[in-house]
Amino acid sequence: MDLTASSPRPIVSPCIKVCAVDGQSGYCLGCRRTLPEIASWARKSDDERSAILAELPSRPVPMISLVAGQA
């Protein structure tokens, strides 16, 4: 029996390969996650990942991202 066909895919990382952390906010300039969130992403459950993803739009955009045109 092949269980992979019925298994849901894990929630993918929001990383956009713009990896630098803003010193003031502590958020990544690309994905707005914190370093602990980034480091533990692979170990988090889908529920934990969903909760983080739900928070990202409400997190402030670091000013450097606005200047660089990333936001």
TIVEXLUM-299959 format. One record per residue (C-alpha): residue number from 1; x, y, z. Coordinates in Angstrom, 2 decimals. Example, Ala and Ser with C-alpha at 12.3 -4.5 7.8 and 13.67 -1.06 7.14 Angstrom:
- 1, 12.30, -4.50, 7.80
- 2, 13.67, -1.06, 7.14
END
This chain:
- 1, 0.00, 0.00, 0.00
- 2, 1.39, 3.42, -0.99
- 3, 0.63, 5.97, 1.72
- 4, 2.50, 8.80, 0.04
- 5, -0.32, 9.50, -2.41
- 6, -2.80, 10.19, 0.39
- 7, -0.40, 12.00, 2.74
- 8, -0.75, 15.78, 2.70
- 9, 2.33, 17.71, 1.69
- 10, 4.07, 19.64, 4.45
- 11, 3.67, 23.40, 4.45
- 12, 6.58, 24.87, 2.52
- 13, 8.91, 27.55, 3.82
- 14, 8.07, 31.17, 2.98
- 15, 11.77, 31.78, 2.25
- 16, 12.37, 33.87, -0.88
- 17, 16.18, 33.61, -0.73
- 18, 16.63, 37.16, 0.60
- 19, 18.22, 36.12, 3.86
- 20, 19.30, 38.94, 6.14
- 21, 17.92, 39.80, 9.56
- 22, 16.98, 43.37, 10.45
- 23, 18.83, 44.36, 13.61
- 24, 15.94, 46.38, 15.04
- 25, 12.95, 44.16, 14.39
- 26, 14.71, 40.78, 14.40
- 27, 12.80, 39.76, 11.27
- 28, 14.29, 38.37, 8.08
- 29, 14.19, 40.96, 5.31
- 30, 12.83, 38.38, 2.87
- 31, 10.29, 36.26, 4.74
- 32, 9.76, 38.24, 8.00
- 33, 10.43, 35.21, 10.21
- 34, 12.72, 35.37, 13.23
- 35, 15.96, 33.40, 13.39
- 36, 14.47, 30.87, 15.86
- 37, 11.49, 30.35, 13.52
- 38, 13.79, 29.86, 10.54
- 39, 16.11, 27.49, 12.41
- 40, 13.29, 25.32, 13.74
- 41, 11.04, 25.34, 10.64
- 42, 11.85, 21.76, 9.61
- 43, 10.96, 20.47, 13.09
- 44, 7.68, 22.37, 13.42
- 45, 4.31, 20.73, 12.89
- 46, 2.02, 21.90, 10.10
- 47, -0.14, 23.63, 12.74
- 48, 2.88, 25.54, 14.05
- 49, 3.94, 26.47, 10.52
- 50, 0.41, 27.64, 9.69
- 51, 0.36, 29.83, 12.79
- 52, 3.64, 31.48, 11.80
- 53, 2.47, 32.01, 8.21
- 54, -0.74, 33.60, 9.48
- 55, 1.29, 36.13, 11.51
- 56, 3.65, 37.18, 8.72
- 57, 1.38, 39.73, 6.97
- 58, 0.89, 41.65, 10.22
- 59, 4.61, 41.89, 10.96
- 60, 6.30, 45.17, 10.10
- 61, 8.27, 45.36, 6.89
- 62, 11.87, 46.30, 7.75
- 63, 12.74, 49.72, 6.30
- 64, 15.69, 48.33, 4.35
- 65, 13.23, 46.13, 2.41
- 66, 11.18, 49.18, 1.46
- 67, 14.28, 51.02, 0.26
- 68, 15.49, 48.00, -1.71
- 69, 12.07, 47.46, -3.29
- 70, 11.55, 44.02, -1.72
- 71, 8.22, 44.75, 0.02
END
